[in-house]
Amino acid sequence: MFTGIIEEMGTVVSLITRPDMEMWDGTIGSGTELTIKDCPVSLDGAYLGCSICVSGVCLTATDLGKEGEFKVGLAPETLRRSTLGTLVPGENVNLERASEIGGRNSGHNVQGHVDGKGEIIDKWVDSDSLFIKIKASPEIMKFIVPKGFIAIDGTSLTICDVNHAEGWFTFMLIEYTQKKIIVPKKEVGMFVNLEVDVLMKGAESAMAAIKPRIDELERQVEELRAEISALKG
């Protein structure tokens, strides 16, 4: 679990396809490997198998290099869901270590399980604040509400305006945050990773579970109303 408070921006060293990845049964397969440097905070206390959130995606450290680098593997599902497959050497990524039990959470509960990608469709400045408008799919927009939480490239942010009919929402970055994360560097037409608030997912799931019972009760009420109306003549 993460908090969405970015600790540092790392730099992509390489994104390669390796044909020599050993599977659990000893067979060989191909896989995608991402190497990141300029990440002293992320490496502080890191160990093989630890989780590091890379631009909103929870990944497992598979190698800790002596040159201040670490490597992670990218599964096909990760490449489909996120923007990580488009990274190029020299590009920055947001980094956050897994949160500690009992530690402060100045953001919200971020799982690092990206729900999908959003497109930046507008950017503008208001005093020292930067506003960004994101276009997202209906599957994501149903969880978006004004003043709710969302993780953008792993950053915990507050939703400002929402237009469900047109499928967009906005968020704002204060001057301090603008210099600590990668989103301000992205231009209109580029994409960001989106993870909606897990509490919203839970609420939606709970409502879906009880809806059939609610529908059945409403049907029974309508039948009773019809019977009472018939008795009254």
PyRosetta script that sets phi, psi and omega in degrees:
from pyrosetta import init, pose_from_sequence

init()
pose = pose_from_sequence("MFTGIIEEMGTVVSLITRPDMEMWDGTIGSGTELTIKDCPVSLDGAYLGCSICVSGVCLTATDLGKEGEFKVGLAPETLRRSTLGTLVPGENVNLERASEIGGRNSGHNVQGHVDGKGEIIDKWVDSDSLFIKIKASPEIMKFIVPKGFIAIDGTSLTICDVNHAEGWFTFMLIEYTQKKIIVPKKEVGMFVNLEVDVLMKGAESAMAAIKPRIDELERQVEELRAEISALKG")
pose.set_psi(1, 146.9)
pose.set_omega(1, -178.8)
pose.set_phi(2, -128.7)
pose.set_psi(2, 174.3)
pose.set_omega(2, -177.7)
pose.set_phi(3, -110.9)
pose.set_psi(3, -14.4)
pose.set_omega(3, -176.3)
pose.set_phi(4, 82.6)
pose.set_psi(4, 7.9)
pose.set_omega(4, 175.1)
pose.set_phi(5, -98.0)
pose.set_psi(5, 103.6)
pose.set_omega(5, -174.0)
pose.set_phi(6, -66.0)
pose.set_psi(6, 132.0)
pose.set_omega(6, -177.5)
pose.set_phi(7, -90.8)
pose.set_psi(7, -30.6)
pose.set_omega(7, -179.9)
pose.set_phi(8, -168.3)
pose.set_psi(8, 165.8)
pose.set_omega(8, 172.5)
pose.set_phi(9, -108.1)
pose.set_psi(9, 121.4)
pose.set_omega(9, 176.4)
pose.set_phi(10, -93.5)
pose.set_psi(10, 175.0)
pose.set_omega(10, -179.0)
pose.set_phi(11, -122.3)
pose.set_psi(11, 133.9)
pose.set_omega(11, 178.8)
pose.set_phi(12, -71.3)
pose.set_psi(12, 126.7)
pose.set_omega(12, 174.2)
pose.set_phi(13, -90.2)
pose.set_psi(13, -47.8)
pose.set_omega(13, -178.9)
pose.set_phi(14, -160.7)
pose.set_psi(14, 154.9)
pose.set_omega(14, 171.7)
pose.set_phi(15, -134.3)
pose.set_psi(15, 106.6)
pose.set_omega(15, -171.9)
pose.set_phi(16, -129.5)
pose.set_psi(16, 159.0)
pose.set_omega(16, 171.2)
pose.set_phi(17, -100.5)
pose.set_psi(17, 120.5)
pose.set_omega(17, -179.6)
pose.set_phi(18, -102.3)
pose.set_psi(18, 128.9)
pose.set_omega(18, -179.8)
pose.set_phi(19, -89.8)
pose.set_psi(19, 4.1)
pose.set_omega(19, -171.7)
pose.set_phi(20, -118.5)
pose.set_psi(20, 32.8)
pose.set_omega(20, -179.1)
pose.set_phi(21, -80.6)
pose.set_psi(21, 121.0)
pose.set_omega(21, -177.9)
pose.set_phi(22, -83.5)
pose.set_psi(22, 127.3)
pose.set_omega(22, -179.6)
pose.set_phi(23, -84.7)
pose.set_psi(23, 176.6)
pose.set_omega(23, -177.5)
pose.set_phi(24, -62.1)
pose.set_psi(24, -27.7)
pose.set_omega(24, -176.2)
pose.set_phi(25, -99.7)
pose.set_psi(25, 11.1)
pose.set_omega(25, 178.1)
pose.set_phi(26, 91.3)
pose.set_psi(26, -9.1)
pose.set_omega(26, 177.6)
pose.set_phi(27, -75.4)
pose.set_psi(27, 163.1)
pose.set_omega(27, -176.8)
pose.set_phi(28, -108.8)
pose.set_psi(28, 134.1)
pose.set_omega(28, 176.2)
pose.set_phi(29, -134.3)
pose.set_psi(29, 174.5)
pose.set_omega(29, 178.1)
pose.set_phi(30, -103.2)
pose.set_psi(30, 151.0)
pose.set_omega(30, -179.7)
pose.set_phi(31, -157.0)
pose.set_psi(31, 166.6)
pose.set_omega(31, -178.4)
pose.set_phi(32, -100.6)
pose.set_psi(32, 132.4)
pose.set_omega(32, -177.9)
pose.set_phi(33, -125.0)
pose.set_psi(33, 131.1)
pose.set_omega(33, 180.0)
pose.set_phi(34, -112.6)
pose.set_psi(34, 130.6)
pose.set_omega(34, 177.9)
pose.set_phi(35, -115.3)
pose.set_psi(35, 133.3)
pose.set_omega(35, -175.8)
pose.set_phi(36, -128.3)
pose.set_psi(36, 140.1)
pose.set_omega(36, 177.7)
pose.set_phi(37, -126.0)
pose.set_psi(37, -173.6)
pose.set_omega(37, -178.8)
pose.set_phi(38, 56.6)
pose.set_psi(38, 49.6)
pose.set_omega(38, -172.4)
pose.set_phi(39, -138.8)
pose.set_psi(39, 54.2)
pose.set_omega(39, -177.1)
pose.set_phi(40, -61.9)
pose.set_psi(40, -34.7)
pose.set_omega(40, -179.6)
pose.set_phi(41, -67.6)
pose.set_psi(41, -44.8)
pose.set_omega(41, -179.3)
pose.set_phi(42, -63.6)
pose.set_psi(42, -32.6)
pose.set_omega(42, -178.8)
pose.set_phi(43, -82.4)
pose.set_psi(43, -13.5)
pose.set_omega(43, 179.1)
pose.set_phi(44, -69.4)
pose.set_psi(44, 109.2)
pose.set_omega(44, -178.4)
pose.set_phi(45, 84.3)
pose.set_psi(45, 4.0)
pose.set_omega(45, -179.2)
pose.set_phi(46, -71.4)
pose.set_psi(46, 153.3)
pose.set_omega(46, 177.4)
pose.set_phi(47, -148.2)
pose.set_psi(47, 159.5)
pose.set_omega(47, 179.0)
pose.set_phi(48, -59.3)
pose.set_psi(48, 128.6)
pose.set_omega(48, -178.8)
pose.set_phi(49, 94.5)
pose.set_psi(49, -5.8)
pose.set_omega(49, 179.1)
pose.set_phi(50, -74.2)
pose.set_psi(50, 158.9)
pose.set_omega(50, -179.8)
pose.set_phi(51, -95.7)
pose.set_psi(51, 134.1)
pose.set_omega(51, 174.7)
pose.set_phi(52, -131.0)
pose.set_psi(52, 131.4)
pose.set_omega(52, 179.2)
pose.set_phi(53, -87.1)
pose.set_psi(53, 118.1)
pose.set_omega(53, -178.3)
pose.set_phi(54, -110.8)
pose.set_psi(54, 106.4)
pose.set_omega(54, -178.4)
pose.set_phi(55, 49.1)
pose.set_psi(55, 42.1)
pose.set_omega(55, 175.0)
pose.set_phi(56, 94.9)
pose.set_psi(56, -4.7)
pose.set_omega(56, -177.5)
pose.set_phi(57, -109.2)
pose.set_psi(57, 122.7)
pose.set_omega(57, 177.0)
pose.set_phi(58, -73.7)
pose.set_psi(58, 118.5)
pose.set_omega(58, -177.3)
pose.set_phi(59, -128.9)
pose.set_psi(59, 156.6)
pose.set_omega(59, -178.5)
pose.set_phi(60, -99.7)
pose.set_psi(60, 127.6)
pose.set_omega(60, 177.6)
pose.set_phi(61, -70.2)
pose.set_psi(61, 118.9)
pose.set_omega(61, -178.1)
pose.set_phi(62, -103.5)
pose.set_psi(62, -14.1)
pose.set_omega(62, 178.8)
pose.set_phi(63, -157.9)
pose.set_psi(63, 135.0)
pose.set_omega(63, 177.1)
pose.set_phi(64, -116.0)
pose.set_psi(64, 102.3)
pose.set_omega(64, -174.7)
pose.set_phi(65, -74.0)
pose.set_psi(65, 156.7)
pose.set_omega(65, 178.8)
pose.set_phi(66, -74.5)
pose.set_psi(66, -15.7)
pose.set_omega(66, -177.8)
pose.set_phi(67, -93.2)
pose.set_psi(67, 21.2)
pose.set_omega(67, 179.3)
pose.set_phi(68, 75.7)
pose.set_psi(68, 34.1)
pose.set_omega(68, 179.0)
pose.set_phi(69, -121.9)
pose.set_psi(69, 162.7)
pose.set_omega(69, 168.2)
pose.set_phi(70, -141.2)
pose.set_psi(70, 156.2)
pose.set_omega(70, -178.9)
pose.set_phi(71, -119.2)
pose.set_psi(71, 147.5)
pose.set_omega(71, 175.1)
pose.set_phi(72, -137.9)
pose.set_psi(72, 152.8)
pose.set_omega(72, 175.2)
pose.set_phi(73, -96.8)
pose.set_psi(73, 144.7)
pose.set_omega(73, 179.2)
pose.set_phi(74, -113.6)
pose.set_psi(74, 114.3)
pose.set_omega(74, 179.4)
pose.set_phi(75, -73.4)
pose.set_psi(75, 157.8)
pose.set_omega(75, 177.7)
pose.set_phi(76, -54.1)
pose.set_psi(76, -38.8)
pose.set_omega(76, 178.7)
pose.set_phi(77, -63.1)
pose.set_psi(77, -39.0)
pose.set_omega(77, 177.7)
pose.set_phi(78, -63.1)
pose.set_psi(78, -41.9)
pose.set_omega(78, -179.9)
pose.set_phi(79, -66.3)
pose.set_psi(79, -34.2)
pose.set_omega(79, 179.4)
pose.set_phi(80, -73.1)
pose.set_psi(80, -40.3)
pose.set_omega(80, -172.2)
pose.set_phi(81, -82.8)
pose.set_psi(81, -30.0)
pose.set_omega(81, -169.6)
pose.set_phi(82, -116.7)
pose.set_psi(82, 179.4)
pose.set_omega(82, 178.4)
pose.set_phi(83, -92.1)
pose.set_psi(83, 0.3)
pose.set_omega(83, -172.6)
pose.set_phi(84, -62.9)
pose.set_psi(84, -27.8)
pose.set_omega(84, -179.2)
pose.set_phi(85, -68.5)
pose.set_psi(85, -12.4)
pose.set_omega(85, -179.4)
pose.set_phi(86, -101.4)
pose.set_psi(86, 2.9)
pose.set_omega(86, -179.0)
pose.set_phi(87, -64.0)
pose.set_psi(87, 147.3)
pose.set_omega(87, 178.3)
pose.set_phi(88, -128.3)
pose.set_psi(88, 154.6)
pose.set_omega(88, 178.5)
pose.set_phi(89, -53.9)
pose.set_psi(89, 136.0)
pose.set_omega(89, -179.1)
pose.set_phi(90, 94.1)
pose.set_psi(90, -14.9)
pose.set_omega(90, 179.7)
pose.set_phi(91, -76.8)
pose.set_psi(91, 146.4)
pose.set_omega(91, 179.2)
pose.set_phi(92, -88.7)
pose.set_psi(92, 151.4)
pose.set_omega(92, 175.0)
pose.set_phi(93, -133.3)
pose.set_psi(93, 149.2)
pose.set_omega(93, 174.0)
pose.set_phi(94, -77.8)
pose.set_psi(94, 139.2)
pose.set_omega(94, -179.9)
pose.set_phi(95, -129.9)
pose.set_psi(95, 139.5)
pose.set_omega(95, 173.6)
pose.set_phi(96, -148.1)
pose.set_psi(96, 133.6)
pose.set_omega(96, 173.9)
pose.set_phi(97, -76.9)
pose.set_psi(97, 159.7)
pose.set_omega(97, 176.7)
pose.set_phi(98, -59.6)
pose.set_psi(98, 142.3)
pose.set_omega(98, -178.0)
pose.set_phi(99, -72.7)
pose.set_psi(99, 152.1)
pose.set_omega(99, 179.7)
pose.set_phi(100, -92.1)
pose.set_psi(100, 139.9)
pose.set_omega(100, 176.7)
pose.set_phi(101, -62.3)
pose.set_psi(101, 128.9)
pose.set_omega(101, -179.5)
pose.set_phi(102, 90.6)
pose.set_psi(102, -7.8)
pose.set_omega(102, 178.7)
pose.set_phi(103, -80.2)
pose.set_psi(103, 166.8)
pose.set_omega(103, 178.4)
pose.set_phi(104, -71.3)
pose.set_psi(104, 148.6)
pose.set_omega(104, 174.3)
pose.set_phi(105, -124.1)
pose.set_psi(105, 98.4)
pose.set_omega(105, -178.0)
pose.set_phi(106, -87.0)
pose.set_psi(106, -0.6)
pose.set_omega(106, 177.5)
pose.set_phi(107, -115.6)
pose.set_psi(107, -114.9)
pose.set_omega(107, 172.6)
pose.set_phi(108, -150.5)
pose.set_psi(108, 175.7)
pose.set_omega(108, -177.7)
pose.set_phi(109, -72.8)
pose.set_psi(109, 108.4)
pose.set_omega(109, 179.7)
pose.set_phi(110, -108.6)
pose.set_psi(110, 124.8)
pose.set_omega(110, -177.3)
pose.set_phi(111, -86.0)
pose.set_psi(111, -24.4)
pose.set_omega(111, -173.2)
pose.set_phi(112, 82.0)
pose.set_psi(112, 17.4)
pose.set_omega(112, 178.1)
pose.set_phi(113, -106.1)
pose.set_psi(113, 91.6)
pose.set_omega(113, -174.1)
pose.set_phi(114, -64.4)
pose.set_psi(114, 131.7)
pose.set_omega(114, 179.9)
pose.set_phi(115, -86.3)
pose.set_psi(115, -24.3)
pose.set_omega(115, -179.2)
pose.set_phi(116, 166.7)
pose.set_psi(116, -173.4)
pose.set_omega(116, -178.9)
pose.set_phi(117, -109.0)
pose.set_psi(117, 149.3)
pose.set_omega(117, 174.8)
pose.set_phi(118, -122.8)
pose.set_psi(118, 149.7)
pose.set_omega(118, -179.3)
pose.set_phi(119, -102.2)
pose.set_psi(119, 132.2)
pose.set_omega(119, 174.3)
pose.set_phi(120, -73.8)
pose.set_psi(120, 118.1)
pose.set_omega(120, -177.7)
pose.set_phi(121, -111.9)
pose.set_psi(121, -8.3)
pose.set_omega(121, 176.5)
pose.set_phi(122, -166.0)
pose.set_psi(122, 152.3)
pose.set_omega(122, 175.2)
pose.set_phi(123, -144.2)
pose.set_psi(123, 140.5)
pose.set_omega(123, 174.8)
pose.set_phi(124, -155.8)
pose.set_psi(124, 159.4)
pose.set_omega(124, -177.6)
pose.set_phi(125, -105.9)
pose.set_psi(125, 136.0)
pose.set_omega(125, 174.8)
pose.set_phi(126, -128.6)
pose.set_psi(126, 103.1)
pose.set_omega(126, -172.9)
pose.set_phi(127, 58.7)
pose.set_psi(127, -122.0)
pose.set_omega(127, 179.7)
pose.set_phi(128, -100.3)
pose.set_psi(128, 12.7)
pose.set_omega(128, 179.2)
pose.set_phi(129, -100.9)
pose.set_psi(129, 146.3)
pose.set_omega(129, 177.0)
pose.set_phi(130, -111.6)
pose.set_psi(130, 121.1)
pose.set_omega(130, 177.3)
pose.set_phi(131, -100.4)
pose.set_psi(131, 141.2)
pose.set_omega(131, 179.1)
pose.set_phi(132, -133.5)
pose.set_psi(132, 134.2)
pose.set_omega(132, 178.6)
pose.set_phi(133, -106.4)
pose.set_psi(133, 132.0)
pose.set_omega(133, -175.9)
pose.set_phi(134, -118.8)
pose.set_psi(134, 132.9)
pose.set_omega(134, 172.5)
pose.set_phi(135, -95.7)
pose.set_psi(135, 128.9)
pose.set_omega(135, -177.2)
pose.set_phi(136, -135.2)
pose.set_psi(136, 163.9)
pose.set_omega(136, -178.6)
pose.set_phi(137, -72.8)
pose.set_psi(137, 158.9)
pose.set_omega(137, 177.4)
pose.set_phi(138, -58.7)
pose.set_psi(138, -33.0)
pose.set_omega(138, 180.0)
pose.set_phi(139, -62.3)
pose.set_psi(139, -31.2)
pose.set_omega(139, 177.9)
pose.set_phi(140, -89.8)
pose.set_psi(140, -40.5)
pose.set_omega(140, -176.0)
pose.set_phi(141, -60.8)
pose.set_psi(141, -27.3)
pose.set_omega(141, -178.7)
pose.set_phi(142, -65.3)
pose.set_psi(142, -16.9)
pose.set_omega(142, 178.6)
pose.set_phi(143, -99.7)
pose.set_psi(143, 0.5)
pose.set_omega(143, -174.4)
pose.set_phi(144, -94.2)
pose.set_psi(144, 122.7)
pose.set_omega(144, 178.3)
pose.set_phi(145, -134.7)
pose.set_psi(145, 149.4)
pose.set_omega(145, 177.7)
pose.set_phi(146, -57.5)
pose.set_psi(146, 136.0)
pose.set_omega(146, -180.0)
pose.set_phi(147, 71.2)
pose.set_psi(147, 7.9)
pose.set_omega(147, 175.6)
pose.set_phi(148, -84.4)
pose.set_psi(148, 172.5)
pose.set_omega(148, 178.2)
pose.set_phi(149, -89.5)
pose.set_psi(149, 151.1)
pose.set_omega(149, 167.1)
pose.set_phi(150, -154.1)
pose.set_psi(150, 147.3)
pose.set_omega(150, 175.3)
pose.set_phi(151, -101.0)
pose.set_psi(151, 120.5)
pose.set_omega(151, 178.6)
pose.set_phi(152, -109.5)
pose.set_psi(152, 113.0)
pose.set_omega(152, -174.3)
pose.set_phi(153, 50.6)
pose.set_psi(153, 35.8)
pose.set_omega(153, 177.6)
pose.set_phi(154, 87.7)
pose.set_psi(154, -4.0)
pose.set_omega(154, -178.6)
pose.set_phi(155, -92.8)
pose.set_psi(155, 126.5)
pose.set_omega(155, 177.4)
pose.set_phi(156, -72.4)
pose.set_psi(156, 118.9)
pose.set_omega(156, -176.8)
pose.set_phi(157, -135.6)
pose.set_psi(157, 159.0)
pose.set_omega(157, 179.2)
pose.set_phi(158, -99.9)
pose.set_psi(158, 130.5)
pose.set_omega(158, 179.2)
pose.set_phi(159, -73.5)
pose.set_psi(159, 136.6)
pose.set_omega(159, 178.5)
pose.set_phi(160, -98.4)
pose.set_psi(160, -93.0)
pose.set_omega(160, -178.8)
pose.set_phi(161, -94.6)
pose.set_psi(161, 149.9)
pose.set_omega(161, -179.2)
pose.set_phi(162, -135.5)
pose.set_psi(162, 135.7)
pose.set_omega(162, 173.2)
pose.set_phi(163, -130.8)
pose.set_psi(163, 97.4)
pose.set_omega(163, -177.3)
pose.set_phi(164, -69.8)
pose.set_psi(164, -32.5)
pose.set_omega(164, -179.4)
pose.set_phi(165, -63.2)
pose.set_psi(165, -39.1)
pose.set_omega(165, -179.2)
pose.set_phi(166, -96.8)
pose.set_psi(166, -7.7)
pose.set_omega(166, 174.4)
pose.set_phi(167, 74.2)
pose.set_psi(167, 42.9)
pose.set_omega(167, 178.0)
pose.set_phi(168, -141.2)
pose.set_psi(168, 161.7)
pose.set_omega(168, 173.7)
pose.set_phi(169, -147.3)
pose.set_psi(169, 164.7)
pose.set_omega(169, 179.1)
pose.set_phi(170, -124.7)
pose.set_psi(170, 158.0)
pose.set_omega(170, 170.7)
pose.set_phi(171, -143.6)
pose.set_psi(171, 166.4)
pose.set_omega(171, -174.3)
pose.set_phi(172, -128.4)
pose.set_psi(172, 143.2)
pose.set_omega(172, 177.6)
pose.set_phi(173, -117.6)
pose.set_psi(173, 125.8)
pose.set_omega(173, 175.0)
pose.set_phi(174, -74.4)
pose.set_psi(174, 167.7)
pose.set_omega(174, -174.9)
pose.set_phi(175, -56.7)
pose.set_psi(175, -40.9)
pose.set_omega(175, -178.5)
pose.set_phi(176, -63.6)
pose.set_psi(176, -48.3)
pose.set_omega(176, -176.4)
pose.set_phi(177, -65.5)
pose.set_psi(177, -33.7)
pose.set_omega(177, -178.3)
pose.set_phi(178, -54.5)
pose.set_psi(178, -32.5)
pose.set_omega(178, -175.3)
pose.set_phi(179, -92.6)
pose.set_psi(179, -2.1)
pose.set_omega(179, -174.5)
pose.set_phi(180, -109.1)
pose.set_psi(180, -7.9)
pose.set_omega(180, -175.4)
pose.set_phi(181, -133.9)
pose.set_psi(181, 171.4)
pose.set_omega(181, -173.0)
pose.set_phi(182, -88.4)
pose.set_psi(182, -19.0)
pose.set_omega(182, -172.5)
pose.set_phi(183, -56.1)
pose.set_psi(183, -43.8)
pose.set_omega(183, -179.1)
pose.set_phi(184, -59.2)
pose.set_psi(184, -23.2)
pose.set_omega(184, -179.4)
pose.set_phi(185, -77.5)
pose.set_psi(185, -13.6)
pose.set_omega(185, -177.6)
pose.set_phi(186, -85.4)
pose.set_psi(186, 144.2)
pose.set_omega(186, -177.3)
pose.set_phi(187, -101.0)
pose.set_psi(187, 166.9)
pose.set_omega(187, 175.5)
pose.set_phi(188, -57.6)
pose.set_psi(188, 134.4)
pose.set_omega(188, -177.6)
pose.set_phi(189, 99.7)
pose.set_psi(189, -15.0)
pose.set_omega(189, 177.7)
pose.set_phi(190, -87.5)
pose.set_psi(190, 167.0)
pose.set_omega(190, -173.4)
pose.set_phi(191, -115.4)
pose.set_psi(191, 154.2)
pose.set_omega(191, 177.2)
pose.set_phi(192, -128.4)
pose.set_psi(192, 157.2)
pose.set_omega(192, 174.8)
pose.set_phi(193, -84.0)
pose.set_psi(193, 137.5)
pose.set_omega(193, -178.4)
pose.set_phi(194, -121.2)
pose.set_psi(194, 132.5)
pose.set_omega(194, 169.8)
pose.set_phi(195, -131.6)
pose.set_psi(195, 117.2)
pose.set_omega(195, -179.5)
pose.set_phi(196, -77.2)
pose.set_psi(196, 163.6)
pose.set_omega(196, -178.1)
pose.set_phi(197, -62.6)
pose.set_psi(197, 126.3)
pose.set_omega(197, -178.2)
pose.set_phi(198, -61.6)
pose.set_psi(198, -27.5)
pose.set_omega(198, 177.7)
pose.set_phi(199, -66.7)
pose.set_psi(199, -34.5)
pose.set_omega(199, 176.5)
pose.set_phi(200, -67.4)
pose.set_psi(200, -37.6)
pose.set_omega(200, 176.9)
pose.set_phi(201, -63.4)
pose.set_psi(201, -42.3)
pose.set_omega(201, 179.7)
pose.set_phi(202, -63.6)
pose.set_psi(202, -40.9)
pose.set_omega(202, 179.3)
pose.set_phi(203, -64.6)
pose.set_psi(203, -41.8)
pose.set_omega(203, 179.8)
pose.set_phi(204, -65.1)
pose.set_psi(204, -40.2)
pose.set_omega(204, 179.4)
pose.set_phi(205, -65.9)
pose.set_psi(205, -40.8)
pose.set_omega(205, 179.3)
pose.set_phi(206, -64.6)
pose.set_psi(206, -42.3)
pose.set_omega(206, 178.8)
pose.set_phi(207, -64.2)
pose.set_psi(207, -39.8)
pose.set_omega(207, 179.3)
pose.set_phi(208, -63.8)
pose.set_psi(208, -34.1)
pose.set_omega(208, -178.2)
pose.set_phi(209, -70.6)
pose.set_psi(209, -36.0)
pose.set_omega(209, -176.5)
pose.set_phi(210, -94.8)
pose.set_psi(210, -9.3)
pose.set_omega(210, -177.1)
pose.set_phi(211, -59.1)
pose.set_psi(211, -43.3)
pose.set_omega(211, 178.8)
pose.set_phi(212, -57.3)
pose.set_psi(212, -38.9)
pose.set_omega(212, 179.1)
pose.set_phi(213, -67.8)
pose.set_psi(213, -40.5)
pose.set_omega(213, 177.5)
pose.set_phi(214, -62.3)
pose.set_psi(214, -44.2)
pose.set_omega(214, 179.1)
pose.set_phi(215, -60.8)
pose.set_psi(215, -40.0)
pose.set_omega(215, 179.8)
pose.set_phi(216, -66.1)
pose.set_psi(216, -41.9)
pose.set_omega(216, 178.2)
pose.set_phi(217, -63.8)
pose.set_psi(217, -40.1)
pose.set_omega(217, 178.0)
pose.set_phi(218, -64.0)
pose.set_psi(218, -37.6)
pose.set_omega(218, 178.2)
pose.set_phi(219, -64.3)
pose.set_psi(219, -42.5)
pose.set_omega(219, 179.8)
pose.set_phi(220, -65.1)
pose.set_psi(220, -38.7)
pose.set_omega(220, 177.7)
pose.set_phi(221, -62.5)
pose.set_psi(221, -43.0)
pose.set_omega(221, 179.3)
pose.set_phi(222, -63.4)
pose.set_psi(222, -37.8)
pose.set_omega(222, 177.8)
pose.set_phi(223, -64.7)
pose.set_psi(223, -42.0)
pose.set_omega(223, 178.4)
pose.set_phi(224, -63.8)
pose.set_psi(224, -40.8)
pose.set_omega(224, 178.0)
pose.set_phi(225, -61.1)
pose.set_psi(225, -41.3)
pose.set_omega(225, 180.0)
pose.set_phi(226, -65.6)
pose.set_psi(226, -40.7)
pose.set_omega(226, 179.6)
pose.set_phi(227, -65.5)
pose.set_psi(227, -42.9)
pose.set_omega(227, 179.3)
pose.set_phi(228, -63.7)
pose.set_psi(228, -41.3)
pose.set_omega(228, 179.3)
pose.set_phi(229, -63.0)
pose.set_psi(229, -38.6)
pose.set_omega(229, -179.8)
pose.set_phi(230, -67.9)
pose.set_psi(230, -39.1)
pose.set_omega(230, 179.5)
pose.set_phi(231, -65.2)
pose.set_psi(231, -33.9)
pose.set_omega(231, 179.9)
pose.set_phi(232, -73.7)
pose.set_psi(232, -14.4)
pose.set_omega(232, 177.8)
pose.set_phi(233, 77.9)
pose.dump_pdb("model.pdb")
